Every structure is written in structure tokens, then in C-alpha cells.
Amino acid sequence: MSLAENVLGASAGDAASRKQADIAERQRSGGRAVPAAQSGSERLGAVAPLDTTQVKPLPLVLKKRLNRRNAWARRAQSGDFLRPLSRKKENGFWQPPRPGSCSWTLGSGVGIMAGETSARFTGLERCSSIWACPCCAPVIRSQRAAEVQAAVEAHQAAGGQLLFFTGTVRHRKTDSLETTLGGLLGAWAALTKTGIWKKKKKKFGITGYIRAVEVTYGAHGWHPHVHALLFIDRAEISEAELEAFQAWLYGYWCEAVEKAGARKPTEKGLDVQKVDAKGKVLAKYVAKIQQEKSWSVGAEMTRVDAKRGREGSLIPFELLDKNSPIDEKKRAILWREFYTSTKSRRAITWSRGLKKRFGIGEIEDENIVENIVETLVWRTSSKDFRSLVKQGASLPAIALEHVEKGELEKVALLLPKNNETIVENSP
């Protein structure tokens, strides 16, 4: 029996977990298991269109744990894909890009910190990449989503309105991400830094914005697009005013795109929607996560990590999944291109003075941590931790699950306990 089989044995609780995991996989793939009587010569569990009357949404705790397992598996794949970008150091060792070394041990020991409802490792490298780390990005983006939502709710409570803007540039399959992303960001800069825009926003009552960038990959290549929340100091915006504003904005956006050296989009490449009184966007393109009622405009702006590709497209993290429709060699090339094209770019920006207006402090991605009381509950050696990762990329996530459930005897099967000195996480 393997270590994974030993820890995830055949108890009733584990069987239930596997059943829930099956349900999660069916939901992710948009399908359900086909009963044997219907499957003919196909194997039991073949995927058919999702029957939403049979599959219920996962409990939040279980969903978070499944997502964490998936994130650890993706991080291991990311490390493999980024290895060719490693640089030789003066000491003769090769150093991969920071997301490629995330979760590497820092010293002789690794610890597990436990809070009231969650657990995490300490003593591991942390890259703090909002773009290219499947494990760091959710932590950072969750904080950013909370900041955006706080501003949205405060603005609406004061009687203001919000518009949700989406802008794109036309792209071809042969276009590099560096080209299309550079054109998109250049267009945004051209749009917001001219006198025409300043006059228009004053007339319309726009007093600030939050801008976020999102990237997907599909049949027509890389598709970067910008989302922007426009804060408007007005109590009402009529449909006629919104329609006229969108028509003006489309023309001006096309001019900005061409100034940036990119190709202007069709009218479908720009959209403006109202944010409703509950802080949600009613736009047709908004990606719901298993129909979560809590999916807010703050999440839509920032939680790229929590989305899934639609209509044949993939979010970048899906390039790290082994069940991807793209072969591994191509996925590796695309992932390296995504990393190099987004490195050092800001994913989310606020217009000057907007954070101060809503009392939101400045905090760098590297300094974002969960604000919970934690206790060191487990120590293990770095050697044992590395051995665990080699046996299965998701096994560290399973160890955290056992801590969260108070099953320390199962943690011991994965990570032998000792008193090694722990070096704190690097920023």
C-alpha cells in the first residue's frame, strides 16, 4: 500500500471525501457520471452533460480543500515548466524564477501553523506572485477582492454609482502575449491620461477607478482584457445616458488602442455595465463559480485564480492541469510566455487618492497574510517534507487538511514529527 493510500484509507469519512471529490471533478468538467445501464461499452464514470438536478454545490470547506490540493499540484507543474528559465548563480547552483522555487524549504525544519479554521506551512519559500503562483495568488487576490468590495460598498452607501468597464484589443493566434498585453495597457494609459478623458469624466461624474487585467488563452491565441470599476458621484444614471457614454467610450477606446499600436476591437470588444445595489455585476460575461451567490464585483475584478475558462478558452492556471486539451510541450511554452510577459506588471491598480478616500491602507503583495491567530502545532524536517512532495505534489495539502480536522495521527504518517529549527517564510 502506498503512503497516499495509507493516509487516505478506506474509512467511511474518506469514502465520502472521494465521493465529494468525484462530484467536484464532474462540476469542473461540466459533466456527470453515466450509469452503467446507459454507458454501453463505455467505462463507468464517463462524462456526460451536467445534470444540475443531481449534483449539489460543494460545501465551502470541502471546496477550499479541493482547490488547495489542486493548487499544490499546479505549483509542482509550474516548477517543472519554469525550470528552463533557471539562471546559474555564482555558487554554481541553478536558480529558477521565484514562482518555480515557491514551497522550497528554507532551512532544516518545516512547521505547520494552525488557526481557528485553517492551517498553513511555515519554513518554506514564498514567491508572492499574483500572476504566476497557484498557491500565492489566491491569498493575495482574496485580500485585493476584499479591498475592492469595501470600496464598492462604501461608495454605494454614500449614494454613488459604479460602472463595470471591459475593454479588449483585437488579436490573432500568432500574436505574442507581450504584444497584445503591451497594446492593451498602452491603450488604457492613452485613454486615461488625455485632456479629453479628464473633461469627460468630470462631466459624467467619474471621480476614480480601479483597473484589473485578466488574460485567457483560446483558439485565437492570447486574449488579454482590462476590467475597470468607474466610481461615479451621482445618484442615478439613466439607460439613455449609459448607452450614450458607451458609444462615446467605444470610439475613444478605439483611438487609444490605435495610438498604442494595437488593433482596434469590434463593438463586442467593449462593454459597460451597471453594478447593482448588492455590489454585483449583471453582465452576461461574468463567470460565476459553481453559481456562488457570494460572487461579487470585487471577486470578478480580482479573483482570476478562482475562475475557469469558458467557451473553449483557458485561464493561465489551467495550462498547468494534466487533463488540459493542450499537449504538455505546448502548455510548457505557453506558461513560460505567460510568466515572462506578466512579470513586473501590476495586475490591479487604483487611481490616485481612491484608496485614501475609502480608508484602505497600502499593503504590498509580499506582505499579505491571513489575519488570524496561529499556533505552531507540528514540526518536521525539511528532508521529510521534500520526500513527501516527491511522493505526491498534493500530499502537503492533505497534511494541512488533517491538521484542520484535528487528525494529528494521520499527519504523523505523512510528516514524522521532530524539533528541527524553522526558518520563517521569506517575503
C-alpha positions as semicolon CSV with decimal commas, in nm:
position;residue;x (nm);y (nm);z (nm)
1;M;0,000;0,000;0,000
2;S;0,136;0,343;-0,095
3;L;0,172;0,628;0,152
4;A;-0,117;0,812;-0,012
5;E;-0,338;0,501;0,011
6;N;-0,238;0,452;0,373
7;V;-0,332;0,806;0,471
8;L;-0,642;0,823;0,253
9;G;-0,761;0,480;0,362
10;A;-1,100;0,319;0,309
11;S;-1,282;0,467;0,608
12;A;-1,638;0,590;0,569
13;G;-1,520;0,951;0,602
14;D;-1,257;0,903;0,334
15;A;-1,510;0,738;0,104
16;A;-1,733;1,039;0,147
17;S;-1,442;1,267;0,065
18;R;-1,368;1,071;-0,251
19;K;-1,735;1,089;-0,348
20;Q;-1,734;1,465;-0,297
21;A;-1,411;1,489;-0,496
22;D;-1,580;1,297;-0,779
23;I;-1,867;1,545;-0,772
24;A;-1,621;1,834;-0,782
25;E;-1,443;1,687;-1,083
26;R;-1,772;1,641;-1,266
27;Q;-1,863;2,001;-1,195
28;R;-1,525;2,123;-1,316
29;S;-1,554;1,920;-1,636
30;G;-1,916;2,019;-1,692
31;G;-2,036;1,662;-1,674
32;R;-2,177;1,386;-1,457
33;A;-2,117;1,014;-1,425
34;V;-2,319;0,799;-1,666
35;P;-2,493;0,499;-1,506
36;A;-2,370;0,163;-1,634
37;A;-2,707;0,091;-1,797
38;Q;-2,667;0,399;-2,014
39;S;-2,299;0,374;-2,091
40;G;-2,289;0,070;-2,320
41;S;-1,929;-0,032;-2,371
42;E;-1,801;0,288;-2,206
43;R;-1,641;0,268;-1,866
44;L;-1,840;0,360;-1,558
45;G;-1,796;0,728;-1,480
46;A;-1,777;0,853;-1,840
47;V;-1,861;1,221;-1,865
48;A;-2,194;1,342;-1,999
49;P;-2,360;1,686;-1,986
50;L;-2,404;1,810;-1,631
51;D;-2,737;1,726;-1,470
52;T;-2,778;2,014;-1,225
53;T;-3,071;1,840;-1,057
54;Q;-2,839;1,560;-0,942
55;V;-2,519;1,743;-0,847
56;K;-2,534;1,979;-0,550
57;P;-2,284;2,259;-0,484
58;L;-1,991;2,152;-0,269
59;P;-1,973;2,264;0,094
60;L;-1,742;2,566;0,115
61;V;-1,486;2,399;0,343
62;L;-1,456;2,096;0,116
63;K;-1,434;2,314;-0,191
64;K;-1,149;2,516;-0,039
65;R;-0,960;2,197;0,046
66;L;-1,004;2,055;-0,303
67;N;-0,888;2,384;-0,450
68;R;-0,580;2,377;-0,226
69;R;-0,490;2,025;-0,338
70;N;-0,526;2,138;-0,698
71;A;-0,313;2,446;-0,630
72;W;-0,028;2,236;-0,489
73;A;-0,041;2,007;-0,793
74;R;-0,037;2,308;-1,023
75;R;0,255;2,462;-0,838
76;A;0,462;2,148;-0,892
77;Q;0,382;2,156;-1,263
78;S;0,469;2,526;-1,276
79;G;0,810;2,450;-1,128
80;D;0,875;2,189;-1,397
81;F;0,764;2,423;-1,675
82;L;0,974;2,716;-1,547
83;R;1,293;2,517;-1,493
84;P;1,436;2,602;-1,840
85;L;1,436;2,969;-1,733
86;S;1,675;2,897;-1,444
87;R;1,993;3,103;-1,410
88;K;2,328;2,980;-1,284
89;K;2,437;3,152;-0,962
90;E;2,791;3,237;-0,855
91;N;2,796;2,934;-0,625
92;G;2,733;2,706;-0,923
93;F;2,373;2,621;-0,836
94;W;2,085;2,692;-1,074
95;Q;1,808;2,922;-0,952
96;P;1,465;2,903;-1,121
97;P;1,228;3,203;-1,138
98;R;1,070;3,274;-0,799
99;P;0,737;3,100;-0,876
100;G;0,944;2,796;-0,973
101;S;1,102;2,775;-0,627
102;C;0,790;2,856;-0,426
103;S;0,744;2,598;-0,143
104;W;1,113;2,506;-0,139
105;T;1,243;2,453;0,213
106;L;1,443;2,738;0,369
107;G;1,627;2,560;0,649
108;S;1,644;2,229;0,831
109;G;1,283;2,236;0,952
110;V;0,926;2,293;0,832
111;G;0,633;2,374;1,057
112;I;0,255;2,373;1,038
113;M;0,070;2,671;1,182
114;A;-0,294;2,623;1,279
115;G;-0,560;2,888;1,322
116;E;-0,923;2,855;1,418
117;T;-1,034;2,715;1,082
118;S;-0,725;2,684;0,863
119;A;-0,364;2,569;0,860
120;R;-0,053;2,660;0,661
121;F;0,314;2,573;0,638
122;T;0,599;2,787;0,763
123;G;0,966;2,747;0,682
124;L;0,902;2,739;0,307
125;E;0,992;2,978;0,028
126;R;0,704;3,203;-0,075
127;C;0,720;3,379;-0,414
128;S;0,421;3,613;-0,364
129;S;0,341;3,616;-0,735
130;I;-0,010;3,745;-0,802
131;W;0,018;3,628;-1,163
132;A;0,205;3,300;-1,178
133;C;0,176;3,113;-0,846
134;P;-0,125;2,884;-0,797
135;C;-0,077;2,896;-0,418
136;C;0,025;3,258;-0,351
137;A;-0,216;3,418;-0,598
138;P;-0,538;3,309;-0,419
139;V;-0,415;3,458;-0,088
140;I;-0,316;3,787;-0,249
141;R;-0,619;3,814;-0,474
142;S;-0,857;3,733;-0,189
143;Q;-0,719;4,032;0,000
144;R;-0,744;4,252;-0,310
145;A;-1,104;4,141;-0,366
146;A;-1,191;4,239;-0,009
147;E;-1,034;4,582;-0,062
148;V;-1,227;4,640;-0,385
149;Q;-1,553;4,524;-0,230
150;A;-1,503;4,751;0,072
151;A;-1,466;5,050;-0,161
152;V;-1,771;4,943;-0,362
153;E;-1,991;4,912;-0,055
154;A;-1,871;5,241;0,095
155;H;-1,931;5,425;-0,232
156;Q;-2,279;5,280;-0,272
157;A;-2,364;5,355;0,091
158;A;-2,278;5,719;0,022
159;G;-2,522;5,722;-0,270
160;G;-2,275;5,682;-0,555
161;Q;-2,299;5,470;-0,869
162;L;-2,048;5,230;-1,025
163;L;-1,991;5,116;-1,380
164;F;-1,803;4,799;-1,476
165;F;-1,597;4,853;-1,792
166;T;-1,436;4,580;-2,002
167;G;-1,202;4,666;-2,289
168;T;-1,008;4,443;-2,528
169;V;-0,787;4,465;-2,835
170;R;-0,821;4,253;-3,146
171;H;-0,572;3,968;-3,156
172;R;-0,452;3,686;-3,379
173;K;-0,330;3,342;-3,286
174;T;0,020;3,437;-3,395
175;D;0,036;3,744;-3,167
176;S;0,263;3,712;-2,866
177;L;0,121;3,790;-2,524
178;E;0,386;4,058;-2,481
179;T;0,248;4,233;-2,790
180;T;-0,122;4,212;-2,707
181;L;-0,078;4,285;-2,336
182;G;0,150;4,577;-2,411
183;G;-0,105;4,713;-2,657
184;L;-0,388;4,674;-2,406
185;L;-0,207;4,852;-2,124
186;G;-0,084;5,117;-2,363
187;A;-0,442;5,177;-2,471
188;W;-0,557;5,214;-2,110
189;A;-0,281;5,468;-2,045
190;A;-0,372;5,657;-2,362
191;L;-0,738;5,656;-2,260
192;T;-0,695;5,790;-1,908
193;K;-0,412;6,041;-1,941
194;T;-0,552;6,280;-2,201
195;G;-0,740;6,605;-2,159
196;I;-1,043;6,466;-2,344
197;W;-1,086;6,190;-2,086
198;K;-1,041;6,430;-1,797
199;K;-1,314;6,659;-1,933
200;K;-1,549;6,367;-1,998
201;K;-1,505;6,209;-1,658
202;K;-1,566;6,545;-1,488
203;K;-1,885;6,595;-1,689
204;F;-2,006;6,240;-1,618
205;G;-1,907;6,250;-1,250
206;I;-1,628;5,990;-1,260
207;T;-1,407;6,051;-0,957
208;G;-1,184;5,743;-0,960
209;Y;-1,128;5,393;-1,092
210;I;-0,985;5,052;-1,009
211;R;-0,825;4,873;-1,304
212;A;-0,751;4,500;-1,326
213;V;-0,602;4,293;-1,608
214;E;-0,715;3,942;-1,699
215;V;-0,566;3,700;-1,952
216;T;-0,711;3,391;-2,118
217;Y;-0,587;3,159;-2,393
218;G;-0,804;3,004;-2,662
219;A;-0,834;2,901;-3,025
220;H;-0,737;3,252;-3,137
221;G;-0,438;3,280;-2,907
222;W;-0,382;3,506;-2,608
223;H;-0,673;3,728;-2,510
224;P;-0,585;3,993;-2,250
225;H;-0,857;4,230;-2,140
226;V;-0,890;4,510;-1,890
227;H;-1,167;4,546;-1,631
228;A;-1,222;4,881;-1,466
229;L;-1,462;4,991;-1,196
230;L;-1,560;5,353;-1,254
231;F;-1,668;5,537;-0,938
232;I;-1,936;5,795;-1,018
233;D;-2,056;6,059;-0,775
234;R;-2,414;6,059;-0,895
235;A;-2,729;5,907;-0,752
236;E;-2,872;5,787;-1,084
237;I;-2,757;5,700;-1,436
238;S;-3,034;5,658;-1,693
239;E;-3,021;5,386;-1,959
240;A;-3,002;5,657;-2,226
241;E;-2,701;5,815;-2,054
242;L;-2,532;5,478;-2,019
243;E;-2,588;5,397;-2,386
244;A;-2,452;5,735;-2,496
245;F;-2,149;5,700;-2,266
246;Q;-2,070;5,353;-2,401
247;A;-2,095;5,476;-2,761
248;W;-1,854;5,761;-2,685
249;L;-1,622;5,533;-2,490
250;Y;-1,605;5,279;-2,773
251;G;-1,490;5,543;-3,020
252;Y;-1,238;5,686;-2,779
253;W;-1,113;5,340;-2,678
254;C;-1,053;5,252;-3,044
255;E;-0,847;5,570;-3,084
256;A;-0,646;5,482;-2,773
257;V;-0,588;5,127;-2,899
258;E;-0,455;5,252;-3,231
259;K;-0,231;5,506;-3,056
260;A;-0,083;5,216;-2,861
261;G;-0,005;5,032;-3,184
262;A;-0,267;4,760;-3,133
263;R;-0,564;4,660;-3,347
264;K;-0,898;4,813;-3,253
265;P;-1,174;4,573;-3,146
266;T;-1,527;4,538;-3,278
267;E;-1,809;4,682;-3,069
268;K;-1,826;4,346;-2,891
269;G;-1,477;4,418;-2,763
270;L;-1,601;4,684;-2,523
271;D;-1,875;4,667;-2,264
272;V;-2,007;4,889;-1,985
273;Q;-2,247;4,758;-1,722
274;K;-2,401;4,896;-1,406
275;V;-2,309;4,748;-1,070
276;D;-2,631;4,671;-0,885
277;A;-2,722;4,776;-0,532
278;K;-2,586;4,446;-0,393
279;G;-2,240;4,512;-0,535
280;K;-2,270;4,262;-0,820
281;V;-2,236;4,292;-1,197
282;L;-2,520;4,163;-1,411
283;A;-2,313;4,141;-1,730
284;K;-2,354;3,831;-1,947
285;Y;-1,980;3,757;-1,945
286;V;-1,937;3,743;-1,569
287;A;-1,806;3,396;-1,478
288;K;-1,994;3,250;-1,183
289;I;-1,812;2,996;-0,972
290;Q;-2,050;2,700;-0,934
291;Q;-2,331;2,957;-0,910
292;E;-2,192;3,108;-0,590
293;K;-2,430;3,369;-0,454
294;S;-2,138;3,550;-0,290
295;W;-1,960;3,620;-0,619
296;S;-1,925;3,998;-0,602
297;V;-1,785;4,267;-0,829
298;G;-1,476;4,266;-0,607
299;A;-1,425;3,899;-0,687
300;E;-1,496;3,950;-1,057
301;M;-1,234;4,225;-1,067
302;T;-0,957;4,034;-0,890
303;R;-1,017;3,658;-0,848
304;V;-0,880;3,535;-1,179
305;D;-0,736;3,241;-0,986
306;A;-1,087;3,121;-0,894
307;K;-1,233;3,132;-1,244
308;R;-1,248;2,871;-1,517
309;G;-1,211;2,924;-1,888
310;R;-1,531;2,944;-2,092
311;E;-1,625;2,859;-2,449
312;G;-1,303;2,670;-2,517
313;S;-1,070;2,921;-2,353
314;L;-0,840;2,858;-2,056
315;I;-0,726;3,077;-1,772
316;P;-0,345;3,057;-1,742
317;F;-0,352;2,830;-1,434
318;E;-0,544;2,571;-1,639
319;L;-0,233;2,535;-1,854
320;L;-0,086;2,355;-1,552
321;D;-0,356;2,086;-1,543
322;K;-0,266;1,743;-1,679
323;N;-0,618;1,697;-1,822
324;S;-0,580;2,009;-2,037
325;P;-0,681;1,974;-2,404
326;I;-0,338;2,117;-2,498
327;D;-0,038;1,883;-2,505
328;E;0,225;1,921;-2,235
329;K;0,504;2,058;-2,454
330;K;0,280;2,337;-2,585
331;R;0,147;2,413;-2,236
332;A;0,502;2,450;-2,104
333;I;0,588;2,701;-2,378
334;L;0,269;2,898;-2,314
335;W;0,323;2,902;-1,936
336;R;0,676;3,037;-1,974
337;E;0,544;3,303;-2,212
338;F;0,274;3,398;-1,963
339;Y;0,526;3,424;-1,680
340;T;0,776;3,638;-1,871
341;S;0,507;3,866;-2,019
342;T;0,335;3,941;-1,688
343;K;0,642;3,958;-1,464
344;S;0,680;4,303;-1,302
345;R;0,344;4,422;-1,437
346;R;0,079;4,538;-1,193
347;A;-0,233;4,323;-1,203
348;I;-0,454;4,567;-1,011
349;T;-0,420;4,945;-0,982
350;W;-0,623;5,220;-0,814
351;S;-0,646;5,578;-0,937
352;R;-0,460;5,831;-0,728
353;G;-0,625;5,908;-0,394
354;L;-0,901;5,647;-0,422
355;K;-0,767;5,415;-0,151
356;K;-0,717;5,707;0,086
357;R;-1,072;5,824;0,015
358;F;-1,212;5,493;0,140
359;G;-0,961;5,442;0,421
360;I;-0,790;5,144;0,261
361;G;-0,425;5,112;0,356
362;E;-0,136;5,031;0,125
363;I;-0,005;4,678;0,158
364;E;0,234;4,509;-0,084
365;D;0,162;4,163;-0,224
366;E;0,464;4,027;-0,035
367;N;0,320;4,136;0,299
368;I;-0,030;3,996;0,264
369;V;-0,101;3,725;0,522
370;E;-0,421;3,599;0,673
371;N;-0,515;3,798;0,982
372;I;-0,573;3,504;1,214
373;V;-0,428;3,386;1,544
374;E;-0,200;3,089;1,476
375;T;-0,016;2,830;1,682
376;L;0,274;2,611;1,576
377;V;0,130;2,259;1,606
378;W;0,377;2,047;1,412
379;R;0,747;2,036;1,329
380;T;0,911;1,812;1,073
381;S;1,244;1,803;0,893
382;S;1,295;1,962;0,554
383;K;1,418;1,626;0,430
384;D;1,090;1,457;0,525
385;F;0,889;1,741;0,370
386;R;1,079;1,712;0,041
387;S;1,029;1,337;0,046
388;L;0,654;1,387;0,086
389;V;0,639;1,625;-0,210
390;K;0,822;1,372;-0,428
391;Q;0,561;1,108;-0,343
392;G;0,274;1,334;-0,445
393;A;0,253;1,707;-0,515
394;S;-0,083;1,736;-0,335
395;L;0,017;1,541;-0,023
396;P;0,127;1,854;0,171
397;A;-0,223;1,994;0,116
398;I;-0,367;1,672;0,257
399;A;-0,144;1,708;0,563
400;L;-0,295;2,053;0,621
401;E;-0,644;1,904;0,594
402;H;-0,562;1,655;0,869
403;V;-0,440;1,937;1,094
404;E;-0,759;2,133;1,030
405;K;-0,965;1,827;1,124
406;G;-0,756;1,755;1,434
407;E;-0,623;1,429;1,291
408;L;-0,262;1,466;1,401
409;E;-0,211;1,089;1,400
410;K;-0,260;1,100;1,021
411;V;-0,021;1,393;0,990
412;A;0,242;1,172;1,154
413;L;0,201;0,917;0,874
414;L;0,288;1,186;0,622
415;L;0,540;1,401;0,810
416;P;0,731;1,244;1,103
417;K;0,738;1,485;1,396
418;N;1,066;1,633;1,527
419;N;1,204;1,956;1,669
420;E;1,407;2,093;1,378
421;T;1,470;2,469;1,375
422;I;1,233;2,652;1,143
423;V;1,334;2,949;0,928
424;E;1,039;3,184;0,876
425;N;0,883;3,224;0,533
426;S;1,072;3,459;0,305
427;P;0,883;3,762;0,173
